[in-house]
Amino acid sequence: MAASSVNENIRYEPEDNPPAPVAIGVGFQAAALTLAPVAITVVIVSRIAGQPDGYISWAVFAALLVSGITTIIQAVRLWRIGAGHVLLMGTSGAFIAVCVAALVQGGPALMASLIVLSSLFQFLMAARLSLLRRIFTPVVTGTVIMLIAATVMPIVFDTLDDVPEGTATAAAPVAALVTIVVVAALVLRGPPSLRLWSPLIGIVLGCAVAAPFGMYDVQTVLDAPWVGVPFGSWPGFEFTPGVEFWALLPAFAMVTLVGAIETIGDGVAIQRVSRRRPRATDFRVVQGALNADGVGNLFSGLLGTVPNTTYSSSIALAEITGVAARRVGVAIGVIFILVAFFPKIAALFIAIPGPVAAAYVTVLLGLLFVQGMKIVIDDGIDHRKAAVVGLAFWIGTGFQNQWIFPDLLGEGFVGVLLGNGMTAGALVAIIMIVFLEATRPRRRRLQIRLNNEALPELDKFLRAFAVRAGWNQASQDRLASAGEETLAVLMQTSREDIRLSLTVTATVDGGSAEVEFVASLEGENVEDYMAHLSSLPPAPNEYEVSFRLLLFYASSVHHQKYHDVDIITVTVEGSR
């Protein structure tokens, strides 16, 4: 169940309205840190594939525009599209290899067509996320988040010495040291008013130290135009798919799903760091984040630029600043869109020296890694989950750093797929989770109507299940009582005018029984309500009776809310 501790670090929750200077200030910091990777990823892909300058200008413009629009959508949440939280959107490094291959083999039109079609896989995954819940568990999402930090960190460290030729040897270490010391000091001991500005203060001071060494490329900023739109450079589509299209489609689909796993992790993590009082994960938020991510990929394909994804720095940004208000997401998106039309402003951020940017990103990734650990640990750790996390993490790290059979992978599909540590680690975690699900004890299933007449059938089902498991009478009674109170809770939280079907599945795991109730509810999250009750003294409230009894009988209760279904999982300890 959700913890009842209060996170005093959060000054503004998603629904709060911070003063405009605070929202714009935090938004400007986030945009300043994100603009460079958004643009640089596009430039890297285009340069490697030998694309002309005209296309590169258009692709950078389109990437900034799409990132801004989708960041706003994530914050404001339109129907089922968007998380309703501050999730930065930007170009995805996971697509670098496949986009280069598409550009080389068929040009921007082929790449655009592949991106548009592969984005549909993300919408499908969002719609059917409840069916995939046993695969994309907190163990998988937490491991993916840790792998994101582990795979990106070596690249970040490589940029610590990314300086112009002839630069003094001490320049990069001094600039990086000033940046990371300032940011870390403000995060650790700075007053709240200064902590909000710690990223920007660290970057400005780092740039100020780097400038005398000639590390800040002022000429690039001077040469960039103030206003401009690269009209006439849109690449169009490939309407007659050839062999290259079908050969590359599986790779694009796989990378899209890997990006979706990252978004799932970000969608879970952003909820954990955006509230003063932690709540159970709302998977409708995760579905909304996936849909917005799919919209971003669709727009990227339509405009012919590199696909985008959620940036995990959103989580660390909320932890550092304590500001998780949606206004910040809107401010970030607006800044992205404005910068797209002002190339000189974009050049100002792109010119930030590599050592300065790397030093700050190191702080963000360090916090991100710990957040992934917290997701895994909060779900409860045992020897099985420990094996999944440990093997997936280190195998992913091994492939990322080419420690595992680098000569055997080659440069084909398998090499591209496993060459990314996040992809390799995620595949290992998913395979192990699927194996655990396939080999666990057989599930017993009951289908009933959600009404008062369902209790005798449910009681008979659970008692028979406990007898098969060899439980004693006291354990049988406890399991039946937990089922009775769960049914009562479901009756209270569902609509009175609509009584839906209820699917109950039960399985034994060691010395406990896991009973899953699947229905559609209209009320609040049962897990959150019970966590709230556990912090209050007993009170003679008729509505709370079933919740309190369930809290007594069950060792744990988890409630997952999706758009199409609600799933309440009750664990009851038993004895033979």
C-alpha atoms as one frame of an Amber mdcrd trajectory, in Angstrom:
protein
   0.000   0.000   0.000   1.043   3.587  -0.497   3.240   5.079   2.147   1.798
   7.769   4.413   5.005   9.795   4.850   4.973  13.388   3.648   7.537  14.718
   1.182   8.188  18.256   2.412  10.483  18.849  -0.558   7.504  19.340  -2.897
   6.463  22.990  -2.862   3.957  22.853  -5.712   1.957  19.768  -6.714   0.603
  19.274 -10.266  -2.726  21.019  -9.552  -1.124  23.996  -7.755  -0.641  27.365
  -9.409   2.794  28.753  -8.508   3.540  32.418  -9.209   4.331  33.107 -12.856
   8.008  33.999 -12.130   8.505  30.617 -10.421   6.819  28.630 -13.222   8.679
  30.518 -15.947  11.964  30.325 -14.044  11.814  26.579 -13.498  10.551  26.111
 -17.051  13.437  28.152 -18.407  15.942  26.034 -16.462  14.446  22.811 -17.814
  14.303  24.170 -21.344  17.890  25.406 -21.118  19.085  21.932 -20.204  16.941
  20.135 -22.769  17.312  22.316 -25.856  20.861  21.195 -26.541  20.227  17.418
 -26.517  17.040  17.879 -28.575  18.937  19.702 -31.316  22.227  17.807 -31.065
  20.583  14.383 -31.466  19.024  15.531 -34.739  22.323  16.988 -35.942  24.226
  13.788 -35.069  21.770  11.571 -36.961  21.723  13.847 -39.985  25.500  14.346
 -40.191  26.256  10.628 -39.885  23.783   9.908 -42.693  25.269  12.657 -44.889
  22.138  14.815 -45.120  22.334  18.361 -46.558  22.270  21.487 -44.392  18.794
  22.409 -45.631  17.303  19.220 -44.238  19.246  19.546 -40.970  17.828  23.032
 -40.403  14.307  21.772 -41.025  14.766  18.682 -38.804  16.038  20.758 -35.853
  13.153  23.236 -36.265  10.610  20.395 -36.433  12.117  18.578 -33.428  11.891
  21.697 -31.245   8.342  22.368 -32.425   7.158  18.804 -31.760   8.933  18.680
 -28.383   7.214  21.897 -27.322   3.745  20.811 -28.426   3.958  17.375 -26.821
   5.431  18.730 -23.559   2.359  20.970 -23.292   0.070  18.029 -24.088   1.746
  15.943 -21.372   1.107  18.709 -18.832  -2.482  19.731 -19.674  -3.766  16.230
 -20.597  -6.273  16.308 -23.441  -8.883  13.563 -22.875  -6.734  10.415 -22.575
  -3.654  11.971 -24.151  -1.065  13.298 -21.705   0.054  12.441 -18.192  -1.146
  15.591 -16.439   2.386  15.956 -15.053   5.568  17.748 -16.047   7.193  15.330
 -18.488   9.715  16.886 -20.832   9.599  15.598 -24.397  12.589  15.558 -26.714
  14.354  13.617 -29.437  15.135  10.022 -28.510  18.710   8.757 -28.583  17.363
   5.198 -28.872  16.360   5.954 -32.471  19.788   7.144 -33.617  20.904   3.851
 -35.183  17.641   2.981 -36.976  17.115   6.544 -38.207  20.637   6.642 -39.641
  19.959   3.343 -41.409  16.690   4.664 -42.871  18.282   7.922 -44.018  21.166
   6.094 -45.685  18.978   3.519 -47.439  16.040   5.669 -48.480  16.427   9.247
 -47.295  14.194  11.357 -45.020  11.000  10.256 -46.779  11.603   6.595 -45.914
  12.468   7.483 -42.315   9.310   9.584 -41.993   7.082   6.760 -43.257   8.647
   4.259 -40.848   8.210   6.604 -37.888   4.534   7.248 -38.672   3.721   3.542
 -38.914   5.751   2.516 -35.864   4.019   5.186 -33.741   0.819   3.131 -34.025
   2.438   0.407 -31.901   2.673   2.884 -29.041  -1.036   3.767 -29.210  -1.853
   0.050 -29.204   0.359  -0.553 -26.179  -1.287   2.323 -24.280  -4.781   0.983
 -25.009  -3.909  -2.541 -23.841  -1.560  -1.686 -20.982  -3.735  -3.505 -18.429
  -3.189  -6.765 -20.332   0.574  -6.246 -20.109   0.638  -5.455 -16.384   2.235
  -8.773 -15.452   5.129  -8.075 -17.820   5.767  -4.358 -17.331   5.965  -4.602
 -13.550   7.716  -2.180 -11.152  10.720  -4.519 -11.349  10.942  -4.031 -15.131
  10.246  -0.283 -15.111  12.619   0.360 -12.209  15.364  -1.645 -13.903  14.845
   0.249 -17.175  15.170   3.576 -15.340  18.426   2.437 -13.727  19.667   1.256
 -17.124  18.834   4.621 -18.664  21.181   6.280 -16.194  23.827   3.556 -16.599
  23.787   3.657 -20.410  23.759   7.427 -20.746  26.355   8.129 -18.048  29.371
   6.866 -20.091  28.337   9.169 -22.947  28.037  12.034 -20.477  31.478  11.312
 -19.061  32.907  11.296 -22.594  31.723  14.872 -23.056  33.592  16.039 -19.960
  36.672  16.561 -22.117  34.781  17.700 -25.231  36.668  20.986 -25.735  38.177
  22.793 -28.755  41.700  21.890 -29.817  44.373  23.915 -28.088  42.297  24.464
 -24.934  44.283  24.446 -21.682  44.397  21.075 -19.950  42.835  22.437 -16.770
  39.915  24.126 -18.557  37.486  21.190 -18.730  38.092  19.886 -15.153  37.758
  23.380 -13.663  34.539  24.229 -15.533  32.978  20.838 -14.719  34.060  21.020
 -11.072  32.613  24.505 -10.568  29.304  23.441 -12.123  28.844  20.240 -10.135
  30.012  21.747  -6.820  27.641  24.715  -7.130  24.656  22.555  -8.078  25.344
  19.921  -5.420  25.933  22.509  -2.696  22.664  24.292  -3.467  20.749  21.016
  -3.618  22.189  19.812  -0.326  22.203  22.995   1.740  20.727  25.830  -0.302
  17.616  27.667   0.907  14.414  26.827  -1.021  14.503  30.114  -2.921  18.014
  29.398  -4.265  17.462  25.661  -4.680  14.884  26.414  -7.350  17.583  28.112
  -9.393  20.422  25.676  -8.675  20.572  24.240 -12.226  20.713  27.635 -13.909
  23.158  29.081 -11.348  25.487  26.117 -11.796  25.386  26.337 -15.609  25.889
  30.126 -15.702  28.860  29.964 -13.341  30.278  26.987 -15.250  30.003  28.901
 -18.541  31.548  31.974 -16.920  34.572  29.891 -15.902  34.748  28.198 -19.321
  34.564  31.409 -21.395  38.094  32.731 -20.633  39.504  29.380 -21.784  37.786
  29.788 -25.155  35.360  26.906 -24.548  32.186  28.918 -25.218  31.729  29.275
 -28.998  30.455  32.834 -29.263  30.882  32.931 -33.052  28.220  30.236 -33.524
  25.739  32.394 -31.674  26.697  35.537 -33.637  26.314  33.788 -36.991  22.837
  32.378 -36.252  19.867  34.434 -37.574  17.472  35.978 -35.107  14.268  34.751
 -36.736  13.750  32.082 -39.321  11.768  29.078 -40.520  13.360  26.662 -43.011
  10.377  26.526 -45.388  10.666  24.222 -48.379  12.759  21.558 -46.637   9.964
  19.168 -45.582  11.034  15.697 -46.843   7.596  14.229 -47.547   6.757  10.485
 -47.423   7.558   7.258 -49.175   4.119   6.132 -50.398   5.401   3.036 -52.208
   7.228   1.015 -49.523  10.017  -1.124 -50.878  12.261  -3.817 -49.505  14.126
  -1.306 -47.329  10.881  -0.250 -45.652   9.830  -3.778 -44.633  13.375  -4.715
 -43.594  13.614  -1.735 -41.250  10.031  -1.779 -39.901  10.685  -4.509 -37.250
  13.664  -2.545 -35.926  11.608   0.680 -35.730   8.764  -1.184 -33.999  11.143
  -2.729 -31.438  12.824   0.585 -30.660   9.391   2.221 -30.358   8.329  -0.368
 -27.777  11.610   0.081 -25.911  10.922   3.812 -25.835   7.451   3.002 -24.518
   9.009   1.036 -21.638  11.064   4.114 -20.786   7.899   6.230 -20.874   6.144
   3.747 -18.572   9.026   4.096 -16.118   8.914   7.877 -16.356   5.124   7.870
 -15.979   5.417   5.836 -12.776   8.352   7.807 -11.383   6.935  11.294 -12.032
   3.898  10.442  -9.889   6.146   9.398  -7.017   8.090  12.662  -6.951   5.228
  15.093  -7.674   3.178  14.675  -4.488   3.766  15.692  -0.896   1.877  12.624
   0.275   2.710   9.615  -1.951  -0.165   7.940  -3.754  -0.552   4.579  -5.436
   0.515   4.631  -9.072  -2.379   5.669 -11.322  -1.877   3.749 -14.546  -4.296
   6.029 -16.355  -1.558   8.626 -16.028   0.902   6.154 -17.546  -1.508   5.411
 -20.404  -1.871   9.140 -21.020   1.918   9.555 -21.100   2.178   6.734 -23.642
  -0.510   8.278 -25.839   1.224  11.665 -25.779   4.501   9.944 -26.608   2.767
   8.280 -29.548   1.424  11.649 -30.700   4.960  13.017 -30.541   6.277  10.185
 -32.681   3.399  10.624 -35.135   4.074  14.369 -35.446   7.806  13.677 -35.793
   7.095  11.344 -38.690   4.684  13.752 -40.346   7.301  16.520 -40.157  10.202
  14.233 -41.078  12.403  14.513 -37.986  13.818  12.147 -35.354  11.132  10.645
 -33.009  10.816  11.931 -29.490  10.244  10.459 -26.055   9.878  11.513 -22.427
  13.083  12.776 -20.824  13.799  11.144 -17.492  15.443  14.349 -16.293  11.855
  15.457 -15.559  11.908  13.298 -12.425  15.196  14.639 -11.119  14.112  18.211
 -11.965  11.009  17.855  -9.778  13.117  16.425  -6.946  15.688  19.205  -7.133
  13.337  22.174  -7.533  10.338  20.866  -5.604   8.059  22.311  -8.310   5.804
  19.791 -10.081   3.016  22.148 -11.187   1.574  21.681 -14.668   2.233  25.345
 -15.377   5.916  24.463 -15.556   5.243  21.943 -18.319   3.287  24.539 -20.274
   6.094  27.071 -19.792   8.686  24.572 -21.051   6.608  23.765 -24.113   6.034
  27.408 -24.977   9.761  28.124 -24.649  10.555  25.219 -26.977   8.103  26.499
 -29.582   9.429  30.070 -29.368  13.038  28.919 -29.647  12.134  26.938 -32.760
  11.403  30.254 -34.498  14.459  32.026 -33.037  17.590  30.135 -34.154  19.922
  32.508 -32.311  18.402  31.579 -28.946  18.778  27.882 -29.732  22.407  28.509
 -30.699  22.962  30.198 -27.327  22.078  26.991 -25.487  23.721  24.648 -27.956
  26.979  26.520 -27.374  27.054  25.492 -23.682  30.425  23.705 -23.269  30.314
  19.913 -22.993  32.028  19.756 -19.558  29.466  22.181 -18.074  26.443  20.321
 -19.429  27.941  16.945 -18.486  28.595  18.025 -14.901  24.988  19.019 -14.299
  23.523  16.027 -16.130  25.647  13.824 -13.837  23.662  15.144 -10.872  20.368
  14.483 -12.667  21.305  10.957 -13.682  22.543  10.130 -10.195  19.139  11.040
  -8.764  17.419   9.170 -11.582  19.327   5.968 -10.813  18.243   6.122  -7.167
  14.634   6.722  -8.243  14.739   3.495 -10.252  16.045   1.667  -7.197  13.222
   3.068  -5.074  10.597   1.823  -7.537  12.026  -1.709  -7.339  12.431  -1.713
  -3.554   9.017  -0.158  -2.838   7.384  -3.039  -4.723   9.017  -5.486  -2.314
  12.181  -7.404  -3.054  12.703 -11.169  -2.890  15.242 -13.563  -4.420  13.318
 -13.748  -7.716  13.042 -10.004  -8.207  16.646  -9.574  -7.117  17.751 -12.038
  -9.814  15.714 -10.207 -12.488  17.096  -6.790 -11.559  20.689  -7.942 -11.122
  20.934  -9.967 -14.325  19.033  -7.460 -16.473  21.071  -4.517 -15.226  24.499
  -6.064 -15.663  23.746  -7.766 -18.979  22.400  -4.475 -20.296  25.474  -2.652
 -19.031  27.700  -5.305 -20.590  26.147  -4.988 -24.032  26.149  -1.180 -23.826
  29.883  -1.114 -23.153  30.619  -3.935 -25.638  31.936  -6.225 -22.923  29.778
  -9.187 -24.089  30.764 -10.901 -27.360  31.229  -7.678 -29.359  32.663  -9.551
 -32.363  29.638 -11.853 -32.667  26.942  -9.166 -32.751  28.052  -7.438 -35.932
  26.291  -4.399 -37.366  23.033  -6.070 -38.442  19.637  -6.130 -36.744  20.845
  -8.098 -33.717  23.851  -5.821 -33.297  21.682  -2.705 -33.431  19.102  -4.210
 -31.093  21.490  -5.453 -28.406  24.028  -2.673 -28.832  21.775  -0.435 -26.737
  22.099  -1.382 -23.061  18.576  -0.293 -22.226  17.169  -2.503 -25.001  19.256
  -5.532 -24.029  18.535  -5.160 -20.308  14.820  -4.609 -20.873  14.619  -7.742
 -23.031  16.367  -9.797 -20.329  14.008  -8.485 -17.635  10.914  -9.119 -19.774
  12.016 -12.669 -20.684  12.621 -13.513 -17.011   9.283 -12.044 -15.927   7.461
 -13.974 -18.674   9.214 -17.161 -17.517   8.113 -16.550 -13.917   4.522 -15.993
 -15.039   4.529 -19.109 -17.230   5.901 -21.360 -14.470   3.943 -20.073 -11.497
   1.166 -22.241  -9.983  -2.038 -22.490 -11.988  -4.510 -19.683 -11.420  -8.062
 -20.501 -10.323 -10.694 -18.280 -11.924 -14.248 -17.228 -11.035 -16.572 -15.057
 -13.142 -19.495 -13.450 -11.278 -21.704 -10.364 -11.343 -20.763  -7.473  -9.075
 -23.823  -7.521  -6.814 -24.992  -8.693  -3.389 -25.791 -12.194  -4.678 -22.098
 -12.756  -5.548 -20.962 -13.296  -1.947 -21.944 -16.992  -1.559 -20.220 -17.910
  -4.840 -17.093 -15.975  -3.876 -16.986 -17.524  -0.397 -17.338 -21.045  -1.832
 -14.630 -20.356  -4.433 -12.082 -19.002  -1.942 -12.678 -21.714   0.659 -12.297
 -24.447  -1.955  -9.109 -22.783  -3.138  -7.722 -22.671   0.422  -8.590 -26.350
   0.942  -6.688 -27.333  -2.218  -3.704 -25.363  -0.911  -3.810 -27.394   2.319
  -4.568 -24.407   4.568  -5.976 -24.850   8.054  -9.430 -23.638   9.099  -8.212
 -20.314  10.492  -6.429 -19.498   7.239  -9.494 -20.508   5.214 -11.627 -18.151
   7.301  -9.110 -15.324   6.907  -9.037 -15.691   3.118 -12.834 -15.862   2.868
 -13.183 -12.802   5.122 -10.689 -10.844   3.030 -12.683 -11.743  -0.084 -15.945
 -10.703   1.556 -14.573  -7.296   2.567 -12.997  -6.742  -0.866 -16.378  -7.423
  -2.473 -17.983  -4.951  -0.058 -15.364  -2.338  -0.966 -15.994  -2.944  -4.668
 -19.739  -2.520  -4.132 -19.147   0.788  -2.337 -16.808   2.218  -4.956 -18.715
   1.112  -8.085 -21.687   2.860  -9.637 -25.018   1.823  -8.174 -26.871   2.046
 -11.490 -24.400  -0.251 -13.295 -23.364  -3.620 -11.874 -20.500  -4.991 -13.935
 -19.013  -8.440 -14.173 -16.247  -9.289 -11.733 -13.375 -11.643 -12.535 -11.597
 -13.207  -9.554  -8.353 -15.165  -9.940  -6.416 -16.826  -7.141  -2.995 -18.403
  -6.930  -0.670 -19.620  -4.178   2.817 -18.128  -3.898   4.787 -19.730  -1.079
   2.835 -19.337   2.133   0.443 -16.690   0.850  -2.477 -16.464  -1.546  -2.760
 -13.721  -4.147  -6.354 -12.950  -5.141  -7.008 -10.554  -7.996 -10.334  -8.761
  -8.476 -10.863  -7.239 -11.943 -13.739  -4.795 -12.535 -14.451  -1.182 -13.536
 -14.929   1.329 -10.721 -15.822   5.001 -10.487 -14.433   5.835  -7.053 -11.043
   6.706  -5.615  -8.048   4.418  -5.392  -8.722   1.814  -2.698  -5.016   1.508
  -1.892  -4.721   5.246  -1.230  -7.841   5.263   0.940  -6.575   2.370   3.054
  -3.171   4.010   3.458  -4.981   7.092   4.735  -7.036   5.005   7.163  -3.930
   3.285   8.550  -2.665   6.655   9.771  -5.935   7.520  11.584  -7.324   6.255
  14.914 -10.359   3.912  14.754 -13.552   5.828  14.089 -17.199   4.688  14.041
 -17.707   5.424  10.336 -19.896   2.891   8.521 -18.220   3.583   5.164 -14.798
   2.734   6.581 -15.712  -0.619   8.173 -15.004  -2.811   5.138 -11.783  -0.948
   4.402 -10.555  -1.384   7.966 -11.490  -5.082   8.056  -9.721  -5.675   4.750
  -6.690  -3.880   6.167  -6.816  -6.350   9.084  -7.257  -9.576   7.092  -4.881
  -8.886   4.169  -1.114  -8.563   4.366  -1.137  -6.210   1.347  -3.627  -4.561
  -0.992  -2.722  -2.980  -4.342  -5.132  -1.110  -6.612  -4.224  -0.419 -10.249
  -6.566   1.913 -12.125  -6.586   1.827 -15.928  -8.970   3.508 -18.339 -10.685
   0.233 -19.185 -10.457  -1.704 -15.935  -9.611  -1.639 -12.212  -7.488  -4.381
 -10.666  -7.357  -4.922  -6.897  -4.773  -7.469  -5.754  -5.171  -8.817  -2.214
  -2.482 -10.933  -0.546  -3.444 -13.094   2.434  -1.014 -15.136   4.544  -1.991
 -18.733   5.252  -0.820 -21.750   7.262  -1.151 -25.464   6.683
